Amino acid sequence: MSLLKNRRFQIAAVILLLAIPGAWLLARDKGSEASPLIAGVTKGEFKVTVTTSGELRALKFVQITVPPNTQQAEVYQMKIASLVPEGTLVKAGDVVAEIDRSTIANKFAEITLALQKAQAVYEQAMLDSTLNLSKAREEIRSMELGLEEKRLAKEQAVYEAPTVKRQAEIDLEKAERALAQAKVDYKTKTEQAQAKMREVGADLGRQQNKLQIVQTVMQGFTITAPAPGMVIYVKEWNGRKKTVGSQVSSWEPAVATLPDLTQMESVTYVNEIDVRKIAAGQPVVLTLDSDPGKKLTGTVTSVANVGEQRPNTDSKVFEVRVNIEQADTTLRPGMTTGNIVETLRKPNVLSVPLEALNSQEGVPFVYRQQGARVRKQEVVTGDMNDDSVIILQGLDADDKVYLTAPANADKMDLERLPGSTAGQQPPAPTAGGDTALKAKVSPADTTPKRKD
């Protein structure tokens, strides 16, 4: 009987021991849910930054292109037949790429046939001119002999009857006039023959020039490096890099580049919301995806005035170029960078986390702790970043604010600042950053507002 009582006592003790931690945990969780989160007002330097990803590119480079006179050869679209691997170090004169010759081979055959035809026409015109002028010269020679006969006949008719004498004179005059006309005609035929030869000669020269251009272009389809360097493929309109099988054209002749690796820049694209904060001359901190521990410094050099639609994006973006100040031999074109652009810096200002900021009918306020009390205090805000907002009026450096609404928040009265007109008209934005609040919310909405 005594053993049974002891066993029951032990079981009850075990149950009690197990129940106490569970009850303590429940009580702790309940208390933590009821306890609001509190943060202090920060005084010090305040920064506004814009973070984007970019791609390294050389500031200076030498382009490797197809021959420049492809348009004169009437070859407009070409295909890359072979290409050395990207990143290959080449010397001046090394073969970089081969262009498919099938298109220009057809053009070469076509022009060769046209040249043969032009040569035949030229030879035929030359033979015709020679024959016609030879006949004309023979006719003139015959007329000169006939004229001599008429002159002798006239001399012999001196003692003849007047009619015979007159007939001899007429025949001589006709012969003289015919000879003079034949000489004029010969001159005209000579000029006609020369004009004909110039015409067919020009066509022949044109075909010869075309053939020479095509031959030069064909030789240039073996593309060599104009200078020593590292081969980097150029990108097509869709952002993909050229490779074997890619098309090149007379208006987009670049195949690859030889960049100067001592001067690099990061090219990034910023959305239309953030681009208005960015200006040339702002400092930038850059990181490399390939080496996250390495940090570089740079400066914004240019901001595009016109947005563009990039592949695989729905919104307009603006190109921003960042010059990298340090020379680093490990940097390569095409590397992905993280760019942190510092758009605003203000020293010695008060700021609170964005979670602490609320709005009621367009009036910004915070829940300010004052001893054991909590006050619903209006504040005047300034610039903001992704985490914090500047407080211009309404708080002091040693104040503490609630990050979540207290339990009796709906029963608190909003304490306005003296002379405040907030809520009566839209607040004007301050220069250099965003105003903290841009939307008007209902009095019951005390959810902390945070900029996404």
C-alpha positions as CSV (number, residue, x, y, z in Angstrom):
1,M,0.0,0.0,0.0
2,S,2.8,2.4,0.9
3,L,4.6,1.5,-2.3
4,L,1.5,2.3,-4.4
5,K,1.3,5.8,-2.7
6,N,4.9,6.5,-3.4
7,R,4.5,5.6,-7.1
8,R,1.5,7.9,-7.4
9,F,3.4,10.7,-5.8
10,Q,6.3,10.2,-8.3
11,I,4.0,10.3,-11.3
12,A,2.3,13.5,-10.1
13,A,5.7,15.1,-9.6
14,V,6.8,14.2,-13.1
15,I,3.6,15.6,-14.6
16,L,4.0,18.8,-12.6
17,L,7.6,19.2,-13.8
18,L,6.6,18.8,-17.4
19,A,3.7,21.3,-17.1
20,I,5.7,24.1,-15.5
21,P,8.1,24.8,-18.6
22,G,5.2,24.6,-21.0
23,A,3.2,27.1,-18.9
24,W,6.3,29.3,-18.7
25,L,6.8,29.2,-22.5
26,L,3.2,30.1,-23.2
27,A,3.3,33.0,-20.7
28,R,6.6,34.2,-22.4
29,D,5.1,34.0,-25.9
30,K,2.0,35.8,-24.8
31,G,4.0,38.5,-23.1
32,S,6.3,38.9,-26.2
33,E,3.3,39.3,-28.5
34,A,1.9,42.0,-26.3
35,S,5.3,43.8,-25.9
36,P,5.8,46.4,-28.7
37,L,9.2,46.7,-30.5
38,I,11.1,49.9,-29.6
39,A,14.0,51.7,-31.3
40,G,16.0,54.7,-30.4
41,V,16.4,57.9,-32.5
42,T,19.7,57.8,-34.4
43,K,21.8,60.9,-34.7
44,G,24.7,60.9,-37.2
45,E,25.5,60.6,-40.9
46,F,22.6,59.7,-43.2
47,K,23.1,58.3,-46.7
48,V,20.7,57.6,-49.6
49,T,22.0,55.0,-52.1
50,V,20.8,53.3,-55.2
51,T,21.9,49.7,-55.8
52,T,22.1,48.2,-59.3
53,S,23.9,45.5,-61.1
54,G,26.2,46.3,-64.0
55,E,28.6,44.9,-66.5
56,L,32.3,45.7,-67.0
57,R,33.3,47.2,-70.3
58,A,36.6,48.7,-71.5
59,L,36.6,52.5,-72.0
60,K,38.9,52.0,-75.0
61,F,39.1,49.1,-77.4
62,V,40.0,48.2,-81.0
63,Q,37.2,46.7,-83.1
64,I,37.7,43.6,-85.2
65,T,35.4,43.9,-88.2
66,V,34.6,42.4,-91.6
67,P,36.2,44.2,-94.6
68,P,34.9,47.8,-94.9
69,N,34.0,47.6,-98.6
70,T,31.5,44.8,-98.5
71,Q,28.7,47.2,-99.7
72,Q,30.7,48.0,-102.8
73,A,30.9,44.2,-103.4
74,E,27.1,44.1,-103.0
75,V,27.5,41.6,-100.1
76,Y,25.3,42.8,-97.2
77,Q,24.7,39.7,-94.9
78,M,27.5,37.4,-93.9
79,K,27.8,34.5,-91.5
80,I,30.7,33.7,-89.1
81,A,32.2,30.3,-90.0
82,S,34.8,30.1,-87.3
83,L,35.9,32.2,-84.3
84,V,38.7,31.8,-81.7
85,P,37.5,31.2,-78.1
86,E,36.6,34.4,-76.2
87,G,39.4,35.5,-74.0
88,T,42.1,34.3,-76.3
89,L,45.3,36.5,-76.2
90,V,46.3,37.3,-79.8
91,K,49.1,39.2,-81.5
92,A,48.8,41.6,-84.3
93,G,48.1,39.6,-87.5
94,D,46.8,36.5,-85.8
95,V,43.7,34.9,-87.3
96,V,40.7,35.7,-85.2
97,A,37.7,34.7,-87.4
98,E,36.7,33.2,-90.8
99,I,33.6,34.5,-92.7
100,D,31.6,32.1,-94.8
101,R,32.5,32.6,-98.4
102,S,29.5,31.0,-100.0
103,T,27.6,34.3,-100.6
104,I,30.6,36.2,-102.0
105,A,31.6,33.1,-104.1
106,N,28.3,33.5,-106.0
107,K,28.9,37.2,-106.5
108,F,32.4,36.4,-107.7
109,A,31.1,34.0,-110.4
110,E,28.4,36.5,-111.4
111,I,30.9,39.4,-111.8
112,T,33.4,37.2,-113.7
113,L,30.7,36.3,-116.2
114,A,29.7,40.0,-116.6
115,L,33.4,40.9,-117.1
116,Q,33.8,38.3,-119.9
117,K,30.7,39.7,-121.6
118,A,32.0,43.3,-121.3
119,Q,35.3,42.2,-122.7
120,A,33.6,40.6,-125.7
121,V,31.5,43.7,-126.3
122,Y,34.6,45.9,-126.1
123,E,36.5,43.7,-128.6
124,Q,33.5,43.7,-131.0
125,A,33.2,47.5,-130.8
126,M,36.9,47.8,-131.5
127,L,36.7,45.6,-134.6
128,D,33.6,47.4,-135.9
129,S,35.2,50.7,-135.5
130,T,38.4,49.6,-137.3
131,L,36.4,48.1,-140.2
132,N,34.1,51.1,-140.6
133,L,37.0,53.6,-140.6
134,S,39.0,51.5,-143.0
135,K,36.1,51.5,-145.5
136,A,35.7,55.2,-145.1
137,R,39.4,55.8,-145.8
138,E,39.3,53.6,-148.9
139,E,36.3,55.5,-150.2
140,I,38.1,58.8,-149.7
141,R,41.1,57.5,-151.6
142,S,38.8,56.4,-154.5
143,M,37.2,59.8,-154.5
144,E,40.6,61.5,-154.7
145,L,41.4,59.4,-157.7
146,G,38.1,60.2,-159.3
147,L,38.6,63.9,-158.7
148,E,42.0,63.7,-160.4
149,E,40.2,62.1,-163.5
150,K,37.6,64.9,-163.5
151,R,40.3,67.5,-163.4
152,L,42.1,65.9,-166.4
153,A,38.8,65.7,-168.3
154,K,38.2,69.4,-167.8
155,E,41.7,70.2,-169.1
156,Q,41.1,68.1,-172.2
157,A,37.7,69.8,-172.8
158,V,39.2,73.3,-173.4
159,Y,39.0,72.9,-177.1
160,E,35.7,71.1,-177.1
161,A,32.2,72.6,-177.6
162,P,31.0,74.9,-174.8
163,T,28.5,72.3,-173.6
164,V,31.1,69.6,-173.3
165,K,33.4,72.1,-171.5
166,R,30.6,73.1,-169.1
167,Q,29.8,69.4,-168.4
168,A,33.4,68.7,-167.5
169,E,33.4,71.7,-165.1
170,I,30.2,70.4,-163.4
171,D,31.7,66.9,-163.0
172,L,34.8,68.3,-161.5
173,E,32.8,70.4,-159.0
174,K,30.7,67.4,-158.0
175,A,33.8,65.3,-157.4
176,E,35.4,68.0,-155.3
177,R,32.2,68.4,-153.1
178,A,31.8,64.7,-152.7
179,L,35.4,64.4,-151.5
180,A,35.0,67.2,-149.1
181,Q,31.8,65.6,-147.7
182,A,33.5,62.2,-147.4
183,K,36.3,63.8,-145.3
184,V,33.8,65.4,-143.0
185,D,31.9,62.1,-142.7
186,Y,35.2,60.4,-141.9
187,K,35.8,62.8,-139.0
188,T,32.3,62.2,-137.7
189,K,32.7,58.4,-137.9
190,T,36.0,58.6,-136.1
191,E,34.3,60.6,-133.2
192,Q,31.4,58.1,-133.1
193,A,33.9,55.2,-132.9
194,Q,35.8,56.9,-130.1
195,A,32.5,57.5,-128.2
196,K,31.5,53.9,-128.6
197,M,34.8,52.7,-127.4
198,R,34.6,55.0,-124.3
199,E,31.2,53.6,-123.5
200,V,32.1,49.9,-123.7
201,G,35.5,50.7,-122.1
202,A,33.7,52.3,-119.1
203,D,31.5,49.2,-118.7
204,L,34.6,47.0,-119.0
205,G,36.4,49.0,-116.4
206,R,33.4,49.0,-114.0
207,Q,33.3,45.2,-114.2
208,Q,37.0,44.9,-113.7
209,N,36.8,47.2,-110.6
210,K,33.9,45.1,-109.2
211,L,36.0,42.0,-109.6
212,Q,38.9,43.5,-107.9
213,I,36.7,44.7,-104.9
214,V,35.2,41.2,-104.6
215,Q,38.7,39.6,-104.6
216,T,39.8,42.0,-101.9
217,V,36.7,41.3,-99.8
218,M,37.2,37.6,-100.2
219,Q,40.8,38.0,-98.9
220,G,39.5,40.0,-96.0
221,F,37.1,37.2,-95.0
222,T,40.1,35.8,-93.1
223,I,39.9,38.3,-90.3
224,T,43.1,39.0,-88.4
225,A,43.8,41.0,-85.2
226,P,44.9,44.6,-86.0
227,A,46.7,44.9,-82.6
228,P,47.6,42.6,-79.7
229,G,45.1,42.0,-77.0
230,M,42.3,39.7,-75.6
231,V,39.5,38.8,-77.9
232,I,36.0,39.7,-76.5
233,Y,32.9,39.0,-78.6
234,V,30.6,41.9,-79.3
235,K,26.9,41.7,-78.5
236,E,24.0,41.5,-80.9
237,W,20.8,43.6,-80.6
238,N,19.2,41.0,-78.3
239,G,22.1,41.1,-75.8
240,R,23.6,37.8,-76.9
241,K,27.2,37.6,-77.9
242,K,28.3,36.8,-81.4
243,T,29.6,33.3,-82.0
244,V,30.0,30.8,-84.8
245,G,26.9,31.0,-87.0
246,S,26.0,34.6,-86.0
247,Q,25.2,37.1,-88.7
248,V,27.3,40.2,-89.5
249,S,26.4,42.8,-92.0
250,S,27.8,45.8,-93.7
251,W,26.1,48.2,-91.3
252,E,27.0,46.2,-88.2
253,P,30.5,44.9,-89.2
254,A,32.0,44.3,-85.7
255,V,32.8,40.7,-84.9
256,A,34.9,41.1,-81.7
257,T,36.9,43.7,-79.8
258,L,40.4,44.0,-78.3
259,P,39.8,46.0,-75.1
260,D,42.3,48.1,-73.2
261,L,42.1,46.4,-69.7
262,T,43.8,49.3,-67.9
263,Q,40.7,51.5,-68.2
264,M,37.4,49.9,-67.3
265,E,33.8,51.1,-66.7
266,S,30.7,49.5,-65.4
267,V,27.6,50.0,-67.5
268,T,24.3,49.6,-65.6
269,Y,20.6,50.4,-66.2
270,V,18.5,52.2,-63.6
271,N,14.7,52.2,-63.5
272,E,12.9,55.5,-64.1
273,I,12.0,55.9,-60.4
274,D,15.6,55.9,-59.2
275,V,17.3,57.6,-62.1
276,R,16.2,61.0,-61.1
277,K,18.4,60.7,-58.0
278,I,21.5,59.9,-60.0
279,A,23.8,62.5,-61.5
280,A,27.3,62.7,-62.9
281,G,30.1,63.0,-60.3
282,Q,28.4,60.9,-57.6
283,P,30.6,58.3,-55.8
284,V,30.1,54.6,-56.4
285,V,31.2,51.5,-54.5
286,L,31.6,48.5,-56.8
287,T,31.7,44.8,-55.9
288,L,32.4,41.8,-58.2
289,D,30.1,38.8,-58.3
290,S,33.2,36.7,-59.1
291,D,35.1,38.1,-56.0
292,P,32.6,39.4,-53.4
293,G,35.4,40.4,-51.0
294,K,36.9,42.9,-53.4
295,K,35.6,46.4,-53.4
296,L,36.4,49.1,-56.0
297,T,35.6,52.8,-56.1
298,G,34.2,54.7,-59.0
299,T,32.3,57.8,-60.2
300,V,29.2,58.3,-62.3
301,T,30.3,59.7,-65.6
302,S,27.1,59.9,-67.5
303,V,23.3,59.4,-67.2
304,A,21.2,58.8,-70.3
305,N,18.5,61.4,-71.0
306,V,16.3,58.9,-72.8
307,G,15.0,55.6,-71.5
308,E,15.1,52.4,-73.4
309,Q,13.4,49.0,-73.4
310,R,15.9,46.3,-72.5
311,P,15.4,42.6,-73.4
312,N,13.4,40.6,-70.9
313,T,12.3,43.8,-69.1
314,D,8.8,45.4,-68.9
315,S,9.8,48.9,-67.8
316,K,11.9,51.6,-69.2
317,V,15.5,51.9,-67.9
318,F,18.2,54.5,-68.3
319,E,21.9,53.7,-69.0
320,V,24.3,54.9,-66.4
321,R,28.1,54.7,-66.8
322,V,30.5,54.4,-63.9
323,N,34.2,54.9,-64.3
324,I,36.4,52.7,-62.2
325,E,39.2,54.6,-60.6
326,Q,41.6,51.8,-59.9
327,A,43.5,49.8,-62.5
328,D,43.1,46.0,-61.7
329,T,44.6,43.3,-64.0
330,T,41.9,40.8,-62.8
331,L,39.1,42.8,-64.3
332,R,37.6,41.4,-67.5
333,P,34.9,42.8,-69.8
334,G,31.6,41.1,-69.2
335,M,32.1,40.6,-65.5
336,T,29.0,41.4,-63.4
337,T,29.3,44.1,-60.8
338,G,27.2,45.4,-57.9
339,N,27.0,49.2,-58.0
340,I,26.1,51.2,-54.9
341,V,25.6,54.8,-56.0
342,E,25.6,57.3,-53.2
343,T,23.0,59.9,-54.2
344,L,22.8,61.9,-50.9
345,R,24.9,62.3,-47.7
346,K,23.9,64.4,-44.8
347,P,26.0,64.7,-41.6
348,N,24.6,64.9,-38.0
349,V,20.9,64.4,-38.6
350,L,18.2,62.6,-36.7
351,S,16.6,59.5,-38.3
352,V,14.3,56.6,-37.3
353,P,13.6,53.3,-38.9
354,L,10.9,53.4,-41.6
355,E,8.8,50.9,-39.5
356,A,8.3,53.6,-36.9
357,L,6.7,56.1,-39.3
358,N,2.9,56.2,-39.7
359,S,0.4,58.5,-41.3
360,Q,-3.1,59.8,-40.4
361,E,-4.9,61.9,-42.9
362,G,-1.7,62.9,-44.5
363,V,0.0,63.8,-41.2
364,P,3.2,61.8,-40.5
365,F,3.6,60.7,-36.9
366,V,5.4,58.2,-34.6
367,Y,4.5,56.5,-31.3
368,R,7.0,58.2,-28.9
369,Q,7.8,56.8,-25.6
370,Q,7.9,59.3,-22.8
371,G,8.6,57.6,-19.5
372,A,5.7,55.2,-18.8
373,R,3.5,57.0,-21.3
374,V,3.2,56.6,-25.1
375,R,2.5,59.7,-27.2
376,K,1.1,59.9,-30.7
377,Q,3.5,62.5,-31.9
378,E,3.4,64.4,-35.3
379,V,6.8,64.7,-37.0
380,V,8.3,66.5,-40.0
381,T,10.2,64.2,-42.2
382,G,13.0,64.7,-44.7
383,D,14.9,62.4,-47.1
384,M,14.6,58.7,-46.8
385,N,16.5,55.6,-47.8
386,D,15.6,51.9,-47.9
387,D,15.8,51.6,-44.1
388,S,15.4,55.0,-42.4
389,V,13.9,58.5,-42.7
390,I,15.2,61.8,-41.5
391,I,13.2,63.6,-38.8
392,L,13.4,67.3,-39.0
393,Q,11.0,68.2,-36.2
394,G,9.1,66.3,-33.4
395,L,11.9,64.2,-31.9
396,D,15.1,64.5,-30.0
397,A,18.3,62.5,-30.1
398,D,17.5,60.6,-26.8
399,D,13.9,59.7,-27.7
400,K,12.6,56.2,-28.3
401,V,9.9,55.2,-30.8
402,Y,7.7,52.2,-31.3
403,L,8.2,50.1,-34.4
404,T,4.7,48.6,-33.9
405,A,1.5,50.2,-32.8
406,P,0.8,49.9,-29.0
407,A,-2.4,48.2,-27.8
408,N,-4.4,51.4,-27.2
409,A,-3.2,53.1,-30.4
410,D,-6.8,53.7,-31.7
411,K,-7.7,55.7,-28.5
412,M,-4.7,58.1,-28.7
413,D,-5.1,61.7,-29.8
414,L,-2.6,62.9,-32.4
415,E,-0.3,65.6,-30.9
416,R,0.3,68.2,-33.6
417,L,3.4,70.4,-33.9
418,P,2.9,74.2,-33.3
419,G,2.0,75.9,-36.6
420,S,1.8,72.6,-38.5
421,T,-0.2,72.6,-41.7
422,A,0.4,69.0,-42.6
423,G,-2.7,67.2,-44.0
424,Q,-4.1,70.4,-45.4
425,Q,-2.0,70.3,-48.6
426,P,0.4,67.9,-50.2
427,P,3.9,68.3,-48.7
428,A,6.5,69.6,-51.0
429,P,9.4,67.2,-51.7
430,T,12.9,68.2,-50.5
431,A,15.9,68.3,-52.8
432,G,18.2,65.3,-53.0
433,G,15.8,62.5,-52.0
434,D,12.3,61.3,-51.5
435,T,9.9,62.7,-49.0
436,A,9.0,60.0,-46.4
437,L,5.3,60.0,-47.0
438,K,3.5,60.2,-50.4
439,A,0.1,58.6,-49.8
440,K,-2.8,59.7,-47.7
441,V,-4.2,57.0,-45.4
442,S,-7.3,56.8,-43.2
443,P,-7.1,57.6,-39.4
444,A,-7.5,53.9,-38.6
445,D,-4.6,52.9,-40.7
446,T,-1.6,52.9,-38.3
447,T,0.4,50.2,-40.1
448,P,4.1,51.2,-40.5
449,K,4.9,52.4,-44.0
450,R,8.1,51.3,-45.6
451,K,9.5,52.1,-49.0
452,D,9.9,49.0,-51.1
